[in-house]
Amino acid sequence: MALASMAVLAEAPAPDAITGFWRTEKGGAVIHVVDDRGDFVARIVWLKQPRYPADDPHGMGGQPLVDRHNPDPGKRDRPMIGLRMIKDLDYHVLDNDHARWENGRVYDPDRGKWFDCDLWLADPNHLKLRGYVGIRALGKTTTWTRVADPRPASRPDAMDQSKS
């Protein structure tokens, strides 16, 4: 029995297997998942369109995106870059093929709402996120793709070439 249990754990991904940079399904954002002492947290680090369009109906054309749909008026001016998107995940090994990060919360900045969520790896480079309200079966699943850190300061090719 003990050997069978060890085999299950040996094949499951490590708890930090979801850490890294993930491009959202539609490609509009990159989310950075980190392990903060066992608490998995995800924040937006890159946006394809980081500013409001010139014809923004709220008069914010050209300004950086903010959390303007947040129900708390005091949080509506928070920048989207750096905004926390996922919190409170618990790591569980379900069987020798499946591990999940469950019972978390995912924030939808387009609606200004938190939803329940579960995450799992389809493979090392594809992360599935299922968001739902109370009943998992009635939720929606999206697939994120692992990418390199998109922030210019973190890339060696982004260094100032004028000094060479």
C-alpha positions in Angstrom: 0.0 0.0 0.0 2.8 2.4 0.9 4.6 1.7 -2.4 1.4 2.4 -4.3 1.0 5.7 -2.6 4.6 6.7 -3.4 4.1 5.8 -7.0 1.1 8.1 -7.2 3.0 11.0 -5.7 6.1 10.3 -7.9 4.0 10.8 -11.1 2.0 13.8 -10.1 3.4 17.3 -11.0 5.1 19.2 -8.2 2.9 21.8 -6.4 4.9 24.6 -8.1 4.5 23.1 -11.6 2.0 25.9 -12.5 4.4 28.7 -11.6 5.6 30.8 -14.5 4.2 33.0 -17.3 1.0 32.1 -19.0 -0.6 33.7 -22.1 -4.4 33.8 -21.8 -6.5 31.9 -24.4 -7.2 34.9 -26.5 -3.7 36.2 -26.2 -4.6 39.6 -24.7 -2.7 39.1 -21.4 0.2 37.3 -19.8 -0.3 36.2 -16.2 2.5 35.4 -13.8 1.8 32.6 -11.3 4.1 32.5 -8.3 4.3 30.3 -5.2 4.3 32.6 -2.2 5.1 30.1 0.6 2.5 27.6 -0.6 -0.1 30.3 -1.6 -0.3 30.4 -5.4 -0.9 33.9 -6.6 -1.3 35.2 -10.2 -0.9 38.7 -11.4 -1.2 40.4 -14.8 2.3 41.3 -16.1 1.6 42.1 -19.8 -1.3 43.3 -21.8 -1.5 43.4 -25.6 -3.5 46.6 -25.4 -2.3 48.3 -22.1 -4.1 51.6 -22.8 -7.6 52.6 -23.5 -8.5 53.3 -27.1 -8.7 56.9 -28.2 -12.5 56.6 -28.5 -13.0 55.2 -25.0 -16.6 55.9 -23.9 -15.5 56.8 -20.4 -13.1 59.5 -21.6 -9.9 57.6 -20.7 -8.5 57.4 -24.2 -4.7 56.8 -24.2 -4.5 56.2 -20.4 -3.3 52.9 -18.9 -6.0 50.3 -18.2 -7.3 50.3 -14.7 -9.7 48.1 -12.7 -12.6 50.4 -13.4 -15.3 47.7 -13.1 -14.4 46.9 -9.5 -17.5 47.2 -7.3 -15.3 49.0 -4.7 -14.9 52.6 -5.9 -11.7 52.9 -4.0 -10.1 50.2 -6.1 -11.2 51.4 -9.6 -8.0 53.3 -10.2 -5.7 50.3 -9.6 -3.6 49.6 -12.7 -4.3 46.4 -14.6 -0.6 45.6 -14.8 0.2 44.0 -11.5 -3.5 43.3 -10.6 -4.0 40.0 -8.7 -6.1 37.6 -10.8 -5.9 34.3 -8.8 -5.7 33.5 -5.1 -6.4 30.8 -2.5 -5.6 27.7 -4.5 -5.1 24.3 -2.8 -2.9 21.7 -4.3 -4.4 18.2 -4.5 -3.2 14.9 -6.1 -6.3 13.1 -7.3 -4.7 10.0 -8.7 -1.4 9.0 -10.5 -2.3 11.0 -13.6 -4.0 14.1 -12.2 -3.1 16.9 -9.9 -5.2 20.0 -9.4 -5.0 23.3 -7.8 -8.5 23.7 -6.5 -10.9 25.9 -4.5 -9.3 29.1 -5.6 -10.7 32.4 -6.8 -10.1 34.1 -10.2 -10.9 37.7 -10.8 -12.6 38.9 -14.0 -11.6 42.6 -14.4 -14.1 43.0 -17.3 -16.9 42.3 -14.8 -15.3 43.3 -11.6 -16.1 40.0 -10.0 -14.4 37.1 -8.3 -15.3 33.5 -9.3 -14.4 30.1 -8.0 -11.7 28.3 -10.0 -9.7 25.2 -10.4 -6.5 24.8 -12.4 -4.7 21.8 -13.8 -2.0 21.1 -16.3 -3.0 19.6 -19.6 0.7 19.2 -20.3 3.7 21.1 -19.1 3.0 24.0 -21.5 -0.8 24.3 -21.2 -2.7 25.2 -18.1 -6.5 24.7 -17.9 -8.5 27.2 -15.8 -12.1 26.4 -15.0 -14.1 29.3 -13.6 -17.5 28.8 -12.0 -20.0 30.0 -9.5 -20.7 27.3 -7.0 -21.2 24.4 -9.3 -18.0 23.2 -11.2 -20.1 21.5 -13.9 -21.7 24.8 -15.0 -18.4 26.7 -15.4 -16.2 27.6 -18.3 -12.7 26.3 -19.0 -10.0 28.2 -20.8 -6.5 27.2 -21.8 -3.4 29.2 -21.1 -0.1 28.6 -22.8 3.3 28.9 -21.1 5.5 31.7 -22.4 8.7 33.4 -21.6 8.7 36.5 -19.3 7.3 39.2 -21.7 8.5 42.2 -19.6 11.3 44.0 -21.6 13.5 44.6 -18.6 13.8 40.9 -17.9 15.0 40.0 -21.4 18.7 40.1 -22.3 17.9 41.4 -25.8 16.2 44.4 -24.3 19.4 45.9 -22.8 20.5 49.2 -24.1 22.6 48.5 -27.2 24.0 52.1 -27.4 26.7 51.2 -24.8 28.3 48.5 -26.9 
